[in-house]
Amino acid sequence: MPTWGEILSELKETAKTEKQHCFDVVRRKYLVKLYEKTKRNVILYATKWAQGGVSPSAVSITDEDIQGLMEVIHGLKGPNLDLILHSPGGSAEATEAFVSYLRSKFDNIRVIVPYAAMSAATMLACAGNKIVMGKHSFLGPIDPQMILHTPLGVKSIPAESIKEQFELAKEECHDPKKLGTWLPILGQYGPALLVECDHAISLSKELVTEWLESYMFGGRNDAATLSKKVAKNLTAHKDFKSHGRHINREKAKSFGLVIEDLEDDQELQDLVLSTFHATTHTFNGTPAVKIIENHEGKSFVKHERMVVIPPSGTSPKPMKPSK
């Protein structure tokens, strides 16, 4: 299997003849090889979130992704899809639209996680018939996060934590001496926040339960019970204590998810990780921050504006994104 460093060397060699497009050439080569191996349609959905330094909105699952899916799904034939997923998550509502569109086009979806699919991306993975993970792969909790404007700036706060804090405030505010401490804290919350928290938690559970019952556990006698159990485990903020916790393969299996080991097929593992390494090099070497691409070379690439820091006394100029 080509390592991260070996893929970098391959890119340098390719750049000698394909200077402008070496990243695309190498990445797409492995997507094609993956298709030739599996005879299943392949779509890569990956963002530059793990490297950092990118605005969250640029790497999140958003409604704009439907345009990307429309571009890369057009012309694909067959009911089977391998979705290579590397994402920090995003909007639950956008993820619902993502799943709805994918499921209108493909009957059997295998979600392959080369490194991490967190938060709403874990929800997306739960809409697959199975998930493929390596020893180095992770999912994440799906407890919803509320975006609040506080005196300390914009904060992402777990909905369950907000509910817990209100319960604690109700208990402690019976003591008039503590009321003054709580008033500035509670004053930053909007009037409907608790209701919104309840709805957000319910939405995450309901979507994942529905998808698991319909697809991953479809046809099983215990599908309804098992789906609710898995959704409950994945939304248990009290157990995880952090939305950023990484759920490894064995833990995911213990929850009841249908997980295949990437290492069971060495050739498949080599091609998946080579595609992933080539993709991370693309993010490091170009302004691309999100890539949606199929094995036929059709792609939808999002660039983030980059600014070159000029010498003293000159004005900064934006870099022109490369293809």
LUMMAR-65754 format. One record per atom (N, C-alpha, C): x negated, y negated, z negated. Coordinates in steps of 0.05 Angstrom, whole numbers, plus 5000, padded with zeros to 4 digits. Example, Ala and Ser with C-alpha at 12.3 -4.5 7.8 and 13.67 -1.06 7.14 Angstrom:
2
473651144844 475450904844 473650664844 474350454858 472750214857 474249994843 
***
This chain:
323
498350245000 500050005000 498249755000 498749575019 497249315018 497949164992 495949084978 496348924954 496748634961 497248464941 497648174945 495148064960 492848144950 490348044962 489948144991 490748394996 490348515022 492348385042 494748315033 496548175050 495447895057 494147765037 492947505042 490747535064 489147745062 487147795082 488347835110 490547985110 491948025136 492947765147 493947585130 494947325139 492647165151 490247175139 487947025149 487147125176 487247395180 486547505206 488647435227 491247445219 493347375238 493247075246 492346915227 492246625232 490246555254 488346735260 486346685281 487646675308 489946815311 491346815337 494146685335 495246685311 497946565307 497746355285 496346135291 495745935270 498245815259 500245755275 502545615266 504545795252 504546045259 506646225250 505646485237 503246475225 502146725214 503946835192 505046665175 506746755153 509146895163 510446785184 512846915196 512147175208 509847185223 509147425237 508747665218 507247615196 506647835178 509147915162 510647725152 513047785137 515047945153 515447855178 517447985195 516448255204 513848295206 512748555213 513648775193 513548705168 514248895147 517348935145 518848725151 521748755152 522548955174 521248935197 521749115219 520949395211 518649425199 517749695191 519749815171 520849655153 522749745134 525249845148 526149695167 528549785183 527950055197 525650065209 524850315224 524750555205 523950505180 523850715160 526650805152 528450615146 530950695134 533250715153 532950585177 535150575197 537650435185 537150265165 539250105152 538649815158 540749655162 540249365165 538749265141 536949065145 535448955123 535748655123 536448545100 536548255096 534848185071 533147995075 531447885053 532847635042 533247625016 534147375003 532247324981 530547124985 528447064965 528046764962 527246684938 526646404933 524046364918 523046124917 520546064905 520746004875 522646124861 523146054833 520846144815 519646374820 517646484801 515146324801 514446184823 512046024823 512345764808 514745664804 515245414790 514745174807 515244944795 514744694810 516844624831 519144764830 521244714850 523744644835 525344464846 527844384833 529744624832 531044664809 532844894806 535044914828 536044684837 538144694857 537144814883 534644784889 533544874915 533245184915 533045304892 532545594891 534945754880 537045614874 539445744862 541245864884 542846054876 545046154893 547145934895 547645834919 549545614923 551445684946 553445514950 555245554972 553845534999 551645385000 550145355025 549145625036 548745815017 547746075025 549546225045 552146155044 553946285063 553146225092 552245975096 551345905123 548946085131 547146125112 544846295117 545746585123 547646685108 548546955112 549946985140 551446785147 552746785173 550746805196 548546655192 546346655212 545046935215 544447055192 542847305193 544547555197 547147535190 548847775193 549847795222 550147565236 551147565263 549447755281 550847935293 549548125312 548548385299 548548405273 547748655260 549848865264 549049115269 550949335274 550549545252 552749675245 552649885226 553649805199 554650005184 555849945158 553949925134 551349985139 549550005116 547649765115 547049675091 545249445087 543349495063 540849425067 538949405045 538449105041 539249005017 538848725010 536448704991 534248575000 531948534984 532448274969 532548284942 533548064926 531447974906 530747714908 528847584890 529947314883 531247274861 532647024855 533046984825 533046734816 533546674788 536546664782 538246684802 541146654798 542146394808 544446304797 545646054806 548646054798 550245954816 553145924810 554546194812 556246254792 557846494792 559846474815 560946234819 562946204840 561746244868 559246134872 557946184897 557146474901 556446604879 555846894880 558247054888 560546974878 563047104886 563547084916 563046854927 563446814956 561346974971 558846984961 556647144973 557447434975 558447544953 559247824952 561647874971 563547704970 565947734987 565147745016 563347575025 562547575053 560947825060 559047895043 557448135048 559148385050 561148395032 562848635031 564848645054 565348425066 567048425090 565548525114 562848545112 561248625135 559948905132 559548985107 558049235102 559549415082 559549675087 560949865069 559049965047 556549995054 554650105035 552249915032 551949815008 549849615003 547949714981 545349734988 543349804969 541749554962 541749474937 540349224929 537549314919 535549204932 532749274924 531549024910 530549074886 529348854870 526348904868 524748754884 521848804883 520548684858 521748474847 520748374822 522948304802 524548094808 526648014789 529047894803 531347974793 533947854801 535347794775 535447534768 536347454742 539047324743 540447314720 542947164717 544947234738 545847034754 547847094775 546747284796 544147294800 542947494818 543347774808 543347804781 544048064769 546948134775 548647934774 551447974781 551648074810 550147944827 550048024856 549148314859 547048384844 546048664845 548248864837 549948784818 552048954809 554249004829 554148854851 556048894873 555049094893 552649204888 551549404906 552549684899 552249864918 552950144912 550850274894 548450164896 546250244878 544150034878 542450034858 540249844856 537650004856 535649904871 533050034872 531049854856 529749964836 527849814820 525249964816 523049824814 520549944807 519949914777 517750014769 516849974741 516449674734 515949524755 515349234752 517749064758 520149184761 522549034769 524248974744 525748754746 527448674723 530048544733 532148594716 534648444718 534748264694 536948114692 537147924669 539947914658 540347804635 543047764623 544747594641 547447634640 549247474657 551047294640 550247244615 551747064599 551646784612 553846654616 553846394630 552546174615 551345984630 550045754618 551645504625 551945324606 553445074610 551444844613 551744684634 549944454638 551144214624 549644114604 550643894587 548743654589 549943414589 548343174588 548143084559 545843104548 545343044519 543542804517 543242694492 541342474488 538542554495 537942804495 535242904502 534942974531 537042914547 536942974576 538843204583 538843284608 540543504617 539543774606 541243924593 540444174581 542244404592 541044634595 542644874602 542845034576 545345074567 545845194540 547745424543 547145654531 548845884533 551645824522 553645914537 556445864528 556945984501 555846224496 556246364471 554946204448 552746074453 551445914432 553045674425 554345554445 556045324439 558445404421 559645634428 561845734411 560945794383 558545924380 557445984354 557045734338 555945524351 555445274337 557945144327 560045154343 562645044335 563745194310 563445454310 564445614288 562845544262 560245504265 558545424243 559345144233 559944964252 560744694244 563444694229 565344854238 567944874225 567544964196 565745154192 565245254165 563845054147 561844914158 560244734141 561644464137 563344384155 564644124153 566744114131 567244344118 568944334094 567644184072 564944164074 563344014055 562943734066 564243524054 564043254064 561143154066 559343264050 556543174051 555243254077 556243474090 555043564115 556343454139 558643324136 560143214159 558443014175 556942844161 555342644174 553142764192 552242994184 550143124200 551243234225 553743344224 554943474247 556143284267 557043054259 558442874277 556842794302 554342724299 552842654324 552342894342 552143134330 551743374346 554243434362 556543444348 559043514361 559943294380 559043044376 559942824393 558942844421 556843004426 555843024453 557343214471 559243364459 560743564474 563343444484 564043514509 566543414520 568943544507 571343434512 573743524498 574643804506 573943904530 574944164540 572644374540 570444314527 568144484529 568544764520 569844794497 570345064486 572045234505 574045114516 575745254536 574145334560 572445144570 570745204593 568745434587 567745434562 565945654554 567345924556 569745934545 571346184545 571846274574 572646084591 573146154619 570646254633 568446124628 565946204641 565046484633 565346544608 564646814598 566547024610 569146954611 571047144622 570547184652 569846974666 569347004695 566947184701 564747154686 562447334690 563247624685 564647674663 565447954657 567348064678 569247904686 571247994705 570148064732 568347884742 567147934768 565448184768 563748204749 561948444748 563548694743 565548694726 567248924722 568649004747 569748814762 571148874787 569248994808 566848874811 564948974831 563949254824 563249294799 562249564791 564449774795 566849714788 569049904791 569549974820 569349764837 570049804865 567749934881 565249884874 563049964891 561150164877 559650084856 557750254844 558950504831 561250464818 562650694805 565150774820 565450684844 567950744860 568351044863 570851124857 571551414859 571051574834 569751464814 569251614789 571751584771 572251794756 574551794738 574151594715 571651544708 571051364686 570251084695 570851024721 569950774733 570750524717 573250514709 574350274695 572950244668 572750454653 571550444626 568550374628 567150504646 564250464649 563650184659 565350074677 564849804687 565149604665 567149634648 567449444626 565149454606 564249704602 561949744583 559449604593 558849644619 556449514630 556649214630 558949104638 559348814638 559048704610 560048844590 559848754562 556948744554 555448954561 552648964554 551048734566 551548674591 550048474605 550748194596 553048154584 553847884575 553347834546 552148034532 551848014503 549547834495 550147574493 548047384487 546947424459 548547514440 547547564413 545447784413 545647974431 543748194432 541148094445 541447944467 539047864482 537647624469 539247444457 538147214443 536847004461 536547064487 535446874506 536446954534 537246754549 538246804576 536046894595 533546834587 531246904604 530147184599 531347344581 530247604575 530247784600 528147944603 527848124626 528748404618 530548514634 531648784630 530148974649 528549144637 527049324655 528849554665 527649724681 529149934695 530450134675 528950214655 529950404636 532350294620 532050034612 534249904598 536749884615 536349814641 538549794659 539950064663 538350274664 539550544666 541150614641 540050534618 541450594592 544150444590 544450224604 546950084605 549050234622 548050414639 549850564656 549750494686 548050294693 547750224721 546550454737 547350474763 546150674781 543650564792 541350664782 538750564790 537150784803 535950724826 534050904839 531250794834 529350984829 526550904825 525250844852 524050614855 522750544879 520350724885 519150824864 516751004867 517451274878 520051344879 520851614889 520151644918 520051424933 519351434961 516951244965 514551354967 512151184968 512051004992 512951105015 512950935039 514850705036 517150755025 519150545020 517950335001 516650424979 515450244960 513350064974 511750194990 509650035004 510849815021 512949885036 514049685054 515549465040 516949545018 518449335002 516449144989 514349244977 512449074963 510748914983 510249025006 508748875027 510448635037 513048685040 514948475048 514948265026 515148345001 515248154979 512647994977 510348124979 507847974977 507647775000 508447855024 508347675047 510147435043 512447485030 514347275024 513147075004 511947174983 510746984963 508446824975 506946944994 504946785008 506146575025 508446635037 509946435053 510646195035 511646255011 512346034993 509945874984 507646014980 505245874972 503945704994 504345795019 502945665041 504645485058 507245455053 508945285069 510845135051 512444945061 514344805044 516944975039 517045215049 519445385046 519945445016 522445425007 523045494979 525245704978 526545755001 528645965002 528646085030 528546355031 528646485057 530846695057 532646675077 534646875082 534046975110 533347235113 532247325138 532947625143 533447695168 533947975174 531648105189 531948365194 529748515207 529448455236 531348305248 531248235276 529847955279 529047835258 527647585260 529347335257 531947375254 533747145250 533347045221 533146785217 532646685190 534046425185 534446365159 535446115149 533546035127 531945835132 529745755114 530245475103 530145455076 530545195064 527845085055 527244845063 524744705055 525344495034 523444465016 523744244997 521744025005 522643785003 520943555011 518443544994 516143525007 513643514993 512343244998 510943134978 509742874980 506742904976 505142794995 502242794993 501442554976 499742604955 498742384939 496442254954 496842004963 494841874980 492541754964 490441664977 488341514963 489441254952 488041144932 488940904919 489240674940 491440524937 491940304955 493540364980 494340614984 496040685006 498740794996 500640815014 503340905006 503541205012 505041344994 505441634999 507141685023 506541905037 508141975061 509042265057 511642325064 512642595062 511342775082 510743025074 509643215093 511943315111 511243355136 513243475154 513243775150 515743885145 515844175140 515044335165 513544545161 512944715183 515044925186 515145055209 517345255213 516845495196 
***
